[in-house]
Amino acid sequence: MALLDVEVNSFHRFSLDRLSVTPELLGAAHRFTYEGKEIVLSIPKADKDSVPFDQRRVHCWKWKAEGNVPLEYSVYNIDLEIELTKPLRIPEAVMQRPPNQFELIGDEEQKRLNSIVRDAANAAKKSFEYWMSVIRWKSGIGHIGEPRVRYASDQGSGAVLRERTTGHRVWLGPSVIVGRGDKSVSLPQWDATQEALSAGKDPPIWFGFLFDSEQRANNNDFTGSILSLAIALDVNVRRVFSHGLQHTEAAVLDVLDQANLRSLLNRMKKLSYWDDDWKNAADLSIFNDLMTRRDQIMHSAKTGNIDMREFRKMYTAVKRFAYFTCDFLGLS
């Protein structure tokens, strides 16, 4: 039986919510190396008109009325391929038949191929998670790929009055349509993501907590959103204070790590590099309000009276500070 050495990629398709792009990004790809593996991640092209609506991979949700010009697309899934470094030696006949030709491939070789597939799947998952963290960072859109918890509520028309024994529906709650726009990734943001991926950069740790807080708030978990937002601010501020202290005694850094965050906030104006730019980027009043909210939750279990409006005010301030310090620390 003739054998062939075949160069192969592992192919993976990931479904995700809340990824929107501008039209020029349809069919675009990011190429990068992650943990020694060559990765290609691509956005689908526009579907053909013959594809049924429920099977389409992208959907135009915003367009210019005059001329019906597409402006933004929702993307439902993306493709990720990993270039495997070693070729597969397989029977030549396999290339002319559907996959998994068990009669042509022995048991031991089947085990080896299954092992390659499992390893590739794990690598793909980690690569996808890395890409997600970078594109959120470079676009500033924390809800990309956001996991959602859908509640039965008045907004979702989930309340139904039913007769207890038969389940007969007596009354349906009124429908309330709530618009919730998704920000779209633009070409400059896509290019900035490629630049960071090519350089192997990781987002500063506070961005993970920052975007986690947004996702929790979007799912009505305001207690969790405040705690995540406070953590984002905490690690960000401590990183600012430790800037330039790489050669300082470890004991001094330990003291800094244990310092009360509010004490650090109240001393930020004493930093040697504090100027008008810092003053505009660091809203110390809102930061202290956030810490008060955090303390109420952690020390007194006061979890009520937090709403999206208050959260957004705090989130905007922490996000502005996060990007400002990222540039200042040379982490961008």
C-alpha positions in Angstrom: 0.0 0.0 0.0 1.5 3.3 -1.2 2.1 5.9 1.6 2.3 9.7 1.3 3.9 12.3 3.6 1.2 15.0 3.8 1.6 18.5 5.3 -1.5 19.3 7.4 -3.2 22.0 9.4 -5.7 21.4 12.2 -8.9 23.2 11.5 -11.3 24.6 14.2 -14.4 26.7 14.1 -15.4 28.7 17.1 -18.9 30.2 17.6 -19.1 33.4 19.6 -21.5 36.2 20.5 -21.3 40.0 20.1 -18.5 40.3 17.6 -19.2 43.0 15.0 -16.9 44.2 12.3 -16.9 46.8 9.6 -17.3 45.6 6.0 -13.6 45.7 5.0 -12.9 43.1 7.7 -15.0 40.4 6.0 -12.5 37.7 5.0 -9.6 39.3 7.0 -7.2 37.1 8.9 -4.7 37.4 11.8 -1.5 35.4 11.6 0.6 35.0 14.7 2.7 32.5 16.7 1.4 31.2 20.0 3.4 28.8 22.2 5.5 27.9 19.2 2.6 27.2 16.9 1.7 29.1 13.7 -1.9 30.3 13.9 -4.2 31.7 11.2 -7.5 33.1 12.5 -10.0 34.4 9.9 -13.3 36.2 9.7 -15.8 34.7 7.3 -16.5 36.3 4.0 -20.0 37.5 3.2 -22.4 34.6 2.6 -23.9 33.9 -0.8 -27.5 34.8 -1.3 -28.3 31.1 -1.7 -27.3 30.3 1.9 -30.3 30.0 4.2 -30.6 32.8 6.8 -30.2 30.5 9.8 -27.0 29.0 8.3 -25.2 32.3 7.6 -22.0 33.1 9.3 -22.3 36.9 9.1 -25.2 39.2 9.1 -25.4 42.9 8.1 -27.2 44.6 11.0 -26.4 48.2 10.1 -26.5 49.9 6.7 -26.9 53.2 5.0 -30.4 53.6 3.8 -29.5 55.5 0.7 -28.1 52.8 -1.6 -28.5 50.1 1.0 -24.7 50.3 1.7 -23.6 47.8 4.5 -21.9 49.5 7.4 -21.5 46.8 10.1 -21.8 43.0 10.3 -22.4 40.6 13.1 -20.0 37.6 13.0 -21.3 34.3 14.4 -18.2 32.2 14.1 -14.6 32.3 13.1 -12.1 29.8 11.8 -8.7 29.0 13.3 -6.0 26.8 11.8 -2.8 25.6 13.3 0.1 24.5 11.1 1.4 21.2 12.3 5.1 20.9 12.0 5.4 17.2 11.2 3.8 15.7 8.1 1.5 12.8 8.4 2.4 9.5 6.7 -0.8 8.1 5.5 -2.0 5.7 2.8 -2.3 7.4 -0.6 -5.9 6.1 -1.0 -7.0 8.2 2.0 -6.6 11.3 -0.1 -9.3 10.2 -2.4 -11.9 9.2 0.3 -13.9 10.8 3.1 -12.1 11.1 6.5 -11.7 8.3 9.1 -10.9 5.4 6.7 -10.6 2.9 9.5 -10.0 -0.1 7.2 -6.9 1.7 5.7 -5.3 2.9 9.0 -4.3 0.5 11.7 -5.3 0.7 15.4 -2.0 2.1 16.6 -2.0 4.8 13.9 -5.6 5.6 14.7 -4.6 6.2 18.4 -1.7 8.4 17.3 -4.0 10.5 15.0 -6.6 10.9 17.8 -3.8 12.1 20.1 -2.7 14.7 17.5 -6.3 15.9 17.2 -6.8 16.2 21.0 -3.5 18.1 21.4 -4.4 20.4 18.5 -7.9 21.1 20.0 -6.3 22.1 23.3 -3.8 24.4 21.5 -6.6 25.9 19.4 -8.7 26.7 22.5 -5.7 28.5 24.2 -4.8 30.3 21.0 -8.4 31.5 20.6 -8.6 32.7 24.2 -5.3 34.6 23.7 -6.7 36.2 20.5 -9.9 37.2 22.3 -7.9 38.9 25.1 -5.8 40.9 22.7 -8.6 42.1 20.4 -10.6 43.2 23.4 -7.6 45.1 24.6 -6.7 46.8 21.3 -10.3 47.6 20.3 -11.5 48.5 23.8 -14.6 46.5 23.2 -14.9 44.3 26.3 -18.1 42.5 25.3 -16.6 40.6 22.3 -17.5 37.0 22.8 -19.3 37.8 26.0 -21.0 34.9 27.7 -24.6 35.8 28.4 -27.1 34.9 31.1 -30.6 35.4 29.8 -33.2 36.1 32.5 -37.0 35.6 32.3 -38.0 39.2 33.1 -40.4 41.9 32.0 -37.9 43.0 29.3 -37.7 39.4 28.0 -41.5 38.9 28.2 -40.7 35.9 30.4 -43.5 36.3 32.9 -46.5 34.1 32.2 -49.5 33.5 34.4 -50.5 29.8 34.2 -53.3 27.7 35.8 -51.6 25.6 38.4 -52.9 22.2 37.5 -53.2 22.2 33.7 -50.6 24.8 32.9 -53.1 26.7 30.8 -51.7 30.2 30.1 -54.0 32.9 31.4 -51.9 36.0 30.9 -48.7 37.0 29.0 -46.6 39.9 30.2 -46.2 42.8 27.7 -43.3 42.8 25.4 -40.6 45.4 25.9 -38.0 45.7 23.2 -34.6 46.9 24.4 -32.0 48.0 21.9 -28.5 47.0 22.7 -25.9 48.0 20.2 -22.6 46.2 19.7 -19.5 48.3 18.9 -17.8 47.1 15.8 -14.1 46.3 15.3 -12.6 48.7 12.8 -9.7 48.2 10.4 -7.3 50.3 12.5 -8.2 48.2 15.6 -7.8 45.0 13.6 -4.4 46.1 12.5 -3.4 47.1 16.0 -4.4 43.7 17.2 -2.3 42.1 14.5 0.7 44.2 15.6 0.3 43.1 19.2 -0.2 39.4 18.2 2.9 39.5 16.0 4.9 41.0 18.9 3.6 38.3 21.3 2.2 40.9 23.6 -0.1 40.1 26.5 -2.7 42.6 27.7 -1.8 44.1 31.2 -3.6 42.0 33.8 -6.0 44.8 34.8 -7.7 44.7 31.4 -8.9 41.1 32.1 -10.7 42.3 35.2 -11.9 45.5 33.5 -13.7 43.6 30.7 -14.9 40.9 33.1 -16.7 43.7 35.1 -18.4 44.9 31.9 -19.6 41.4 31.0 -21.0 40.9 34.5 -22.8 44.2 34.4 -24.3 43.4 31.0 -25.7 40.3 32.6 -27.1 42.2 35.6 -24.6 41.0 38.1 -23.7 44.4 39.5 -22.2 43.0 42.7 -19.7 41.0 40.7 -19.1 43.9 38.3 -18.2 46.3 41.1 -15.8 43.7 42.6 -14.1 43.0 39.3 -13.8 46.7 38.5 -12.3 47.3 41.9 -9.7 44.6 41.3 -8.9 46.1 37.9 -8.2 49.5 39.5 -6.3 48.0 42.4 -3.7 46.1 40.3 -3.4 49.0 37.9 -2.7 51.6 40.7 -0.2 49.2 42.4 1.6 48.8 39.1 1.9 52.5 38.7 3.4 52.9 42.2 5.9 50.1 41.6 7.0 51.7 38.3 10.7 52.2 38.3 11.2 50.2 41.5 12.6 47.1 39.8 15.9 47.3 41.7 14.3 48.2 45.0 14.5 45.9 48.0 11.9 43.1 47.9 10.8 44.0 51.4 9.9 47.5 50.2 7.8 46.0 47.4 6.1 43.7 49.9 5.1 46.7 51.9 3.7 48.4 48.8 1.7 45.3 48.0 0.1 45.3 51.4 -0.6 49.1 51.5 -4.3 50.1 51.6 -5.5 51.1 48.1 -7.3 54.2 49.3 -4.0 55.3 50.9 -2.3 55.0 47.5 -5.1 56.8 45.8 -4.8 59.7 48.3 -1.1 60.0 47.5 -1.2 59.8 43.7 -0.8 63.5 43.4 2.6 63.2 45.1 4.0 61.1 42.4 6.9 62.8 40.6 5.3 62.4 37.2 1.9 63.7 38.2 0.8 66.5 35.8 -2.2 67.8 34.0 -2.4 64.6 31.8 -2.5 62.5 34.9 -5.1 64.7 36.4 -7.3 64.3 33.4 -6.8 60.5 33.3 -7.2 59.8 37.0 -10.6 60.7 38.4 -9.7 60.2 42.1 -13.2 61.1 43.3 -14.8 58.4 41.3 -12.0 55.9 42.2 -12.8 56.6 45.9 -16.5 56.1 45.2 -15.7 52.7 43.7 -13.7 51.7 46.7 -16.5 52.7 49.0 -18.9 50.5 47.0 -16.4 47.7 47.1 -16.1 48.0 50.9 -19.8 48.1 51.3 -20.1 44.8 49.5 -17.2 43.0 51.1 -17.5 44.3 54.7 -21.3 45.0 55.1 -22.8 42.8 52.4 -24.6 45.8 50.9 -25.3 44.7 47.4 -28.3 46.8 46.5 -28.8 50.2 44.9 -26.2 49.6 42.1 -27.5 50.2 38.6 -26.1 50.4 35.1 -25.9 54.2 35.1 -23.7 54.3 38.2 -21.6 51.3 37.0 -21.0 53.0 33.6 -19.7 56.1 35.3 -17.2 54.2 37.3 -16.3 51.8 34.4 -15.6 54.7 32.0 -13.2 56.3 34.6 -11.3 53.1 35.3 -11.1 52.3 31.6 -9.7 55.7 30.7 -7.1 55.3 33.5 -6.3 51.8 32.3 -5.3 52.8 28.8 -3.5 56.0 29.9 -1.3 54.0 32.3 -0.8 51.3 29.7 0.7 53.9 27.4 2.7 55.6 30.2 4.2 52.2 31.3 5.2 51.3 27.7 2.9 48.3 27.7 0.9 49.2 24.6 
